[in-house]
Amino acid sequence: MSEPQDTSSISFTALYTGHVWAKDGLSAPFFRTRGGAFLYGALAPFEYVGRQIAGGNIRTFLLQRHLLIDHRLHQLIEDGVTQVVEIACGLSPRGHRFCQQYPQLTYIETDLPDMARRKQQLLTEHHVLSERHKVIPINIFADDGDLSLAHVLGQLDTNKPVVVITEGLVNYFPLAVISEFWRKLATALQRFARGIYLTDNYPLYQGMPFYHTLKGLGRLLGAISRSQVGFHFHSDEQTIGHFQQLGFDAFTVHNPADFYGQLPIPQTRGNPMVRILEGTVF
Ligand SMILES: C[S@@+](CC[C@H](N)C(=O)[O-])C[C@H]1O[C@@H](n2cnc3c(N)ncnc32)[C@H](O)[C@@H]1O
C-alpha cells in the first residue's frame, strides 16, 4: 500500500470557514471554535475593505458556494437521493442540518484523519451522530486501504443513487493533481445507480473583475497553507469538456448570479468569483 500525499497543512482553513457558517446562522452554536473566531477577527479589516472597494469579499463567495450547494442538494434529495458523502467536510454543519431535516438520509462526512477525529468528537459530544450519520477518515490521494475513496463509498448501497460533495478543497491543487482524483471519482460512481458530484471551483475567466487580485489571493493562500493553489479553467466550455473527458456523462456549471432572485445568497457587484460544478455519472 502506498503512502498518500500529506496535505494536512490545509486543514486549519476549515476553522475559518467553520466560523463563517456559524456566524451566518448556518451552524448550531457548538460548531464555533476559538481558532475560527481568531482567524475571523484577524481577517475582518480586509473583509471590510474588500466589500467596500470590490463589492464582494471572501465571506461573500463562501456563502454563495455553501448556499448554492445546499440548494442543489435539497433538490436532489427531493428527486430521490438518500445517500450523501461529504469529502473534506471540515467543520461544515451541512451533515448535521440535512440529517435533522431528512430522516431518510444516510450521510457520511469525511476528512483527513485529524480533522475527521475532531469532527467526530464534536458531533459525539453533542449526541448527533447515529448509524446513518457517520464521520470517517479519507485522503483523496489514497488509492487503496482504509483512507481510500473506494473504502468510503464501500459503506453505501450501490443500487441507490449517491451525491458526493467537496467544498473548499479542489483549488488547493493544480489541475493535473486534482484531475487524478476526479477520474477516480467518476469511475467509482459508475457502480452506483446514479452518481452526482457537487463541488465549488474558482475559475479565472478573462475579463473577470479583479483578475490580478484573485491571482494574488491564490498565491497568498497557497503560501499560508503550503499548497499549490490553482485556478483550473478559463471558460465554462473548457470546464465541461475537461470533466466529460474524465468520465462524467453530464455536466453543468452553476453561476451564483443566476440564483440571486431565487435564493437568499449575498450578491457580488460584478461577475461572481465562484462556480458550483455538477457532474453526473449514469
Ligand atoms: C477550506 S477547508 C473546507 C472545509 C469545509 N468543506 C468547509 O467548506 O467549511 C479544506 C478541508 O480540506 C481538507 N483536506 C485537505 N487535504 C485533504 C485530502 N487530501 N483529503 C481529504 N480532505 C482534505 C482539510 O482537512 C480541510 O478540512
The ligand as a MOL file (V3000), in Angstrom:
LIG
                    3D

  0  0  0     0  0            999 V3000
M  V30 BEGIN CTAB
M  V30 COUNTS 27 29 0 0 0
M  V30 BEGIN ATOM
M  V30 1 C -11.1470 25.0740 3.3410 0
M  V30 2 S -11.3890 23.6390 4.3110 0 CHG=1
M  V30 3 C -13.0660 23.3000 3.8510 0
M  V30 4 C -13.8430 22.6500 4.9350 0
M  V30 5 C -15.3530 22.5320 4.6780 0
M  V30 6 N -15.6350 21.7890 3.4760 0
M  V30 7 C -15.9550 23.9140 4.5950 0
M  V30 8 O -16.2850 24.3510 3.4760 0
M  V30 9 O -16.1050 24.5500 5.6430 0 CHG=-1
M  V30 10 C -10.4420 22.3900 3.4550 0
M  V30 11 C -10.5860 20.9900 4.0410 0
M  V30 12 O -9.9100 20.0640 3.1710 0
M  V30 13 C -9.3760 19.0260 3.9600 0
M  V30 14 N -8.3390 18.3020 3.1900 0
M  V30 15 C -7.1080 18.7480 2.8550 0
M  V30 16 N -6.4500 17.7890 2.1570 0
M  V30 17 C -7.2860 16.7200 2.0430 0
M  V30 18 C -7.1600 15.4200 1.4520 0
M  V30 19 N -6.0220 15.0390 0.8460 0
M  V30 20 N -8.2090 14.5760 1.5270 0
M  V30 21 C -9.3560 14.9560 2.1590 0
M  V30 22 N -9.5340 16.1700 2.7410 0
M  V30 23 C -8.5070 17.0410 2.6940 0
M  V30 24 C -8.8350 19.7960 5.1740 0
M  V30 25 O -8.5600 18.9600 6.2690 0
M  V30 26 C -9.9590 20.8180 5.4110 0
M  V30 27 O -10.9140 20.3280 6.3250 0
M  V30 END ATOM
M  V30 BEGIN BOND
M  V30 1 1 1 2
M  V30 2 1 2 3
M  V30 3 1 2 10
M  V30 4 1 3 4
M  V30 5 1 4 5
M  V30 6 1 5 6
M  V30 7 1 5 7
M  V30 8 2 7 8
M  V30 9 1 7 9
M  V30 10 1 10 11
M  V30 11 1 11 12
M  V30 12 1 11 26
M  V30 13 1 12 13
M  V30 14 1 13 14
M  V30 15 1 13 24
M  V30 16 1 14 15
M  V30 17 1 14 23
M  V30 18 2 15 16
M  V30 19 1 16 17
M  V30 20 1 17 18
M  V30 21 2 17 23
M  V30 22 1 18 19
M  V30 23 2 18 20
M  V30 24 1 20 21
M  V30 25 2 21 22
M  V30 26 1 22 23
M  V30 27 1 24 25
M  V30 28 1 24 26
M  V30 29 1 26 27
M  V30 END BOND
M  V30 END CTAB
M  END
